[in-house]
Amino acid sequence: MKEREKTLFEDSPVLEAIVRLAFPTVIGQIILVLYNMADTFFIGLTGSDAMITAATVCMPAFMFLQAISNLFGVGGASVISRALGARDLQRAKDTASFAFWGCAAVTVLYSLGAWLFAGPFVDLLGGSNPLVHDYAVEYLTFTVVIGGLATSLNALLAHLVRSEGRSLQASIGVALGGVMNIALDPLFMFVILPRGYETLGAAIATALSNVIALAYFLIVVLREGKRSILRLSPRRLDKSVRGKIPADVLMTGLPACLMTLCENISYAVLDALMAASGTALQAGLGVAKKVNMLAHSIVRGMSQGVLPLIGYNYAAGNHKRMKTSITLSMALSVAMAAVCMTVSLVFSRQLIGLFIPSGSESVTYGASFLCILCLGGPFSACAYALISFFQAVGKGMRSFVLAILRKGLLDIPLMFLLNRLLPIFGIVWATPITDVICCVISIGMFVVFLRQQEGLLEERAEAAEKPLHKHSVRLAHS
């Protein structure tokens, strides 16, 4: 670890450290969402609701790759930052190796399963409509099966590079993939492939852009060499197992994985319920979800950027700096989410109209859905920041509980319940209602954690004073 990164973690003003760590990550996440939107935008130029729906119903399958990279990436980044804070460089190196090869192995298994069961998988995601099905299978094959490994590993390496303080380099890699996708989309969709293959062109562009991003990260790691603690050699796997690193990585990363996985399941249920109302509504909902992802990308970038700072200072015993880091970053996340919410409410129709031709019934429904979804943004920002905090300090069970509450245990039952009470729109209202509930619970858990930490510090202080008191008593008697 370079002296510059060490100074950033330990001595720089907290706001400066947050800006230097989180700002590049936020920009990278915004570009990541923009390139996810690029497929929808360019496919929307075809005027085909079936093609738009094909891309949106595959989003959960594609985002499951993110769940895999979060399992090993967020978990690995947390363990690495805590190891660096405790000055245990060998543990940090072994963790990087396990995270890389573990992520690769699980991704290959997932991509293989997606290839073998592509048809039923697409139907399960809400693509059973004959007009949508074949387009969706094409999109799934190239983005998840062929490009899956590159997508997962470049997201993983972004986490690991960020864990040792090199946030800018990590964000450049994320941004590179996004920029390349935006550039390659129109090339494959409207130039190289014939008309009618726009969905396939978008899928090829997405897969190829992720291959380019992975190549960038591998070059970064190899060029840093011994100056970096990141070691990707499989020969270190044996050491990582002996050091009980896999359990620490998986337990810490599991909430992040489940949060992404449950988001995907939640979106799939949302799509499946909305599919009964017609392709126009389903397309409008798909675009509304993607536009609403912008606020979540900012929050995700802030949380991922500040995670190493929190984990490092927690392990180093600097709890005051740790507390300041989370409260300040959380306040910034909520403020930015509130701005995004306001923009979405005021310009909902215009934002949806960027992706769907004007005059389509999908625009009207999409604008209404966006107005509902964006209301949960500030509450979701608070909850997400605290979930990431518990991941950073290695409190996997707390973040696990909050993760499955936020997506899965609360919102899916609410979708079915509210769909009966308020058809169509009730399904969408389940999301912001869940965000509010989870926000309240996460704040309560955070307050309890801080009180427990204060209690432990007081106990340690009292234990340290007792020997001194006994020594002074002996001197007084002698």
N, C-alpha and C positions, 0 to 999 in steps of 0.2 A: 504494500500500500504506500503510495507516494505521500510525502510530507504535506503537499498541498491539500489532498483529500482529508488527511488527518486533521489539519488545521480547520478545515471546513466543518467537520463533525464536532470538534471540541471547543474551538475558540471564537469562530465568527459569530457576529450577532445573529440571533435565531431567525429574524426576518430575512436577512441576507442569505443565510444557509437555505432557508425554504425556497426563496426565489431562485437561487442557483441550482438547487436540486430539482425542484418541482416545475419551474417554468418551462424548461425544455421538454419535460415529460408531458406537460399539458399541451404544448404545441404539437408534439408527436401524436398524442391521442386524438387531438382535433383533426389532424391530417388523416389519421387512421379511419376515423368516422367518415370524413369527406370522401375517402377512396371507397369505403363501403357504400356510400351514397352514390358514387360515380356510376356503379353498375345500374342502379335504379334510374339515375338520371338519363343515361344513354339508352337504356332499354325503353324508358318512357318515351323517347323520341319516336319509337315505332308506333305508338298509339295503341299497343296491344295490352289489354288488362291481363290476358293469359300469361304473357311473358313477364310482366311485372310481378304477378303473383308467384310465378315459378321461382324467381330470384328471392322473393321475400319468404316463401315457405321453406327454402333451403337455409335461411339464415341461422336457425337453431343448430342445424347439423354442422354448419361451418363454424359457428361460435363454440361448439363443443371442443374444437381444437384449442380454442382459447382457454377452456376449462382445464384441459390437460396441461397446457403450458403454465397456467396459474398454479396447479397442484405442485409442480416441481419448481416453477420460477418464483412465485411468492414465498413458498416454503423455503427454497434454497436461499433467496435473498435475505430472508429474516435470519436464518441460521448463520449465513456468512457475515452479516452486519453485527450480529451479537458476538460471533467469534472474533471479529476484528476489535470490537469494544473490549473483549476480555484478553486481547493480545495473543489469541490462539490461531496462528497463521496456518498451521498444518490442517486444522479442522476446517478452515475456510476453503483450502485447496481441495480437500477430499469431498467436501459438500458440492463444489462446482462440478466435479467429475460425476458424482452420483446423479445430480439433477439433470445433466445433459443426457446421459445414456438411459436413465429411467424414462425421461420424456420421450426420447426416440423410440424406445421399445413399446410403450403404451400407445403412441401415435400410430405406429405401424399396425398394431392389432386393431385399432379402431378403423383405420382406413381400409384394411382388409375386410372387416365386417361390413362396412358401408358399400364396398364393391360387390360382395356376395349377395347382399340383401337390398340392393338399391331401390328396386320397385316397391316392395312393402314399406321400406323406410320412408320413401317420399309420400306414400299414401298416409302413413301414420302422422306425418308432419302437416297434413292438410292439403296435399297435392293430388288427391284422388280424382279430381275433375279431369276427364279425358283431354280437354283443351290445354290443361296445365301439365299433366303428368310427364309427357315425354321431354318437354323443355326442362322440367325440374330434374329429371334423371341425368340429362346432359350436364346441367350446371353442377349437380352433386358430384358427378364422376370426375370432373376436372378440378374443382375447388377442394374437395375433401379426399378423394382417392389418390389422384395423381399429385396434387399440390399440397396434400395434407402435412407431410413430414416437414417440408420447408416452412410452411405457415406456423406450425407449432414450435419448431426449433428457433426461428428468428424471434418470436415473441419471448421464448425462454431466455435467450441470450441477452435480450434487452433488459430483462429483470436482473440477470447476473452481472452484467456490465454496470448497471445502475447501483448495485449493492455495494460496490467499492468506491462510489462517489463520482463516477464518470457519466453523469446524467446526460450531458450534451451529446456524447458519442452514441449513447443508447437511443436518444431521440432522433438523431440523424438517421440511424438505421430504420427506425419506425417510419420516419417521414419519407425516406428513400423508397420504401415499398409502396407508400401511398401515392407519391408523385409518379412512379413508374406505372402504377395501375391506371391512374387518370390519363396518362399519355398513351398507354397501350390499348385501352378500351376502344376508342374510336377507330384505331388502326385495324384491330382484328374484327370489330363488329361491322364496319362500313367500307373497309378497303380490301382486306385480305379474303374474308369469307363472303359467300354470296348472300343475297337477301333471304331472310327467313331463318338465318343462323345467328342472329344477334345475341341470343342467350348463350350459345356455345362460345361466341367470340368474347363475351364478357368474362366467362368462366376461365378461358385460356389466359386472358390478360391478368386475371387475379392470381392464378397459379404461377405464372411466369414472374410477376412482380415480387412474389414472396420468395422465389428462388434467388432473385437478385439481392433482396434484403438479407437473406441467409448468407450469401457469399460475402457481403459487406461485413457482417458480424464475425464470421470466421477469420477474415483478413485482419480485423481489429484485434481479436484475441491473439492471433499468431504474431502480429507485429509487436504487441506489447511484451510478449515473451515473459521473462523472469521479473519484469517490472510490475506485472499483474499477479494477483493471487488466483486467477482463474486457470484451472488445470482441467483439460478435457480428456486426458488419457484414461482409457478403460482399466489400466493397470492400478489405478488408485481405488477401484471399486472395493477391493478386498479390505483396504484400510477403512473405508467409509462404513462398511458393515460392522467391523470390529468396534468402531467408535460410536455405534448406535445412531449414526447420522440419518439413515433412511427413516427411522421412526420419527425423529425430530422434524425432518423435512416434510414428511407426509402429514403428520398431525397438524403442523403449522399451515401447510398449504391446502389441506382438505377443505377448510371453510371457503377459501377463495375459489377452489374448484367447484364446490357444491353451489356456491352463489351463482357462478356462471352457468353451471349445469341446470340449476333450478330456474334461472332466468330463461334458459332455452326451452325447458319443459313448459314453463308458464306461457311463453310466447307461442309454443306449439299448440297448447290447449286453447289459447286465445284465438289463434288462426282456425283451429278445427271448429270451435263454436261459431265463429263468424262465417265460416265457409257455408254454413246452412242458409245464410242470408244472401248469398250470391257473390260472384266474382268482383263486382264493382266495390262492394263494401270491404271485401277482403283486401283488394288492392289499396283502397284508401287507408285502411288500418295499417297495412305494411309500410306505406310511405310515412304515415304519422309516427310510427315506432322509430323509423330511421331518423327522422328529423329530431325527435325527442332524445335520441341517443347522444346528441351533441352536448347537452348539459351533463349527461352521465360521463361522457368522455373527459370533460374538464375535471369533474370530481375524481374520476379514476386516475387521471394523470397526477393530480395533487396528492392523492393518497399513496400512489406508487412512488412518487418522487421523494416524499418525506419519510417513507417507511424505513430506509436505512438510517436516517438521522435519529429516529425514535429508538430503533433497535440497538444502535450503537451506544447511545447515552443511557439506555436502560441497563445494558450489560456493564457499562462502565460505572454505574452507580450514581450518575448525575441526573437524579430524578427531577430536579427543578427545571433543567434544560429540556428534559423529555416532556414534562407537563406543558411547558410553554410552546414547544413544537407542535403538539397535537391541538391545543386550544386555538393557536393562531392559524394553523393550516385549516382547521375545521371552519373557523369563522370566514376565512377567504373562500372556501368551497361553497358554503351556504350563500354568501354574497353573490358569487358568480352564477350559482344556480338560480337565484332570484332574478338576476338580469335576464338569463335565458328564458325563464318562465314568462317574464313581462313581454319580451320580444315575440314569443310564441303565441301569446294571447292576442297581441295587437296585430300581428301579421300572419296569422294562422293560414288564411286562404292563399296568400301570396307564397308562403313557404311550400305548401302542398302543391301549388300550381307550378313550381319549378320542376316538378317530377312527373306531373300528370297533365296532359293537354287540357286547356280551358274548355269548359262546356261539358266535360265528363261528370257523370254523377259521382265518381270516385272523389273528385275535388271537394265537393260539399261535405261528404261524410268524413273524408280525411281531415278537413279543417276542424270539424266538431270533435273528432277523436283526439286531435293534437291538443285542443284546449283543455280537454279532460286530463290527458296524460301528464301535461306539463305542470299541473297543480301540485303534484307530489315531488317536484324537483328539489326544492330546498330541504324538505324533510328527508328525502332519499340521500341528499348530500351529507347531512349530519350523520345518518345511520351508517352510510358507507365509510365515512372517515373513521368512525369508532370501531367498525368491524376491522378495518385495516390496522388500527392502533393495536387491537388485541392480537392480531397476527404478528405485528412487529415485535411485541414483547413476549411472544411465544405462548400466549394464553389461548391455545387452540380451541378448548371447549367453549369459552365465552363467544369467540367469533363464530364457531360452528352453530351455536344456538341462534345467534342473530342472523346468520346467513340463511338458514332454512326457514326462519320466521319471515324474513324479508321476501323470499321467493319460494313458494311451495306450500308451507303449512297454512298460511293465511290467505294468500291471494287466489289460489286455485279453488278452494271451497267457496270463497266469496264470488268468484266468477259464475259458478253454477247457481248460487243463491240469488245474486243480483240479476242474472239473466232471466230468471223466473219473475222477479218483481218488476224489472224494467228491461224488456227485450232490446237487444243490440247494444244500447248505450250502457246498460248495467254491467255488461262484461268488462267494458273499458274502465268504469268507475272503480273496479276492484283494485286496480294498481295504485292510484293515489291514496285511497283509504288505507291500504296496507302500509304504504310509506309512512303515513302519520303514526300508525300504531307502533311500527318498528322503531321509529325515531324516539318515541317516548321511552320504550323499553331499553334502547341502547344507552340513552342518557343516564337512566337509572343504574344500569350495570357499570357504566364508567365512573359515576360518583362513588359507588360502593368500592370499586377497585382502588380509587385514589385514597379513600379512607383506610382501606386495608394496608396500603403502602405506607401511609403516615403512621399507622399503628406499629408496623414492623420497624420503621426507622426509630420510633420512640423506644421500643423494646431494646433495640441494639444500643441506643445511646445510654439507657439505664444499665444495661449489662456491662458496658464499658466503664461506667462511673463507679460501679460497686467495688471492683478491685482497688481503684484509687482511694475510695472512701475507707476501705479496710486498712490500706497502707498508711493513710494519714492518722487513723485511730491508733495504730501500733506506735507511730512516732510520738504521738501525744503521751502515751503511757510510758514510753521509754525515756 
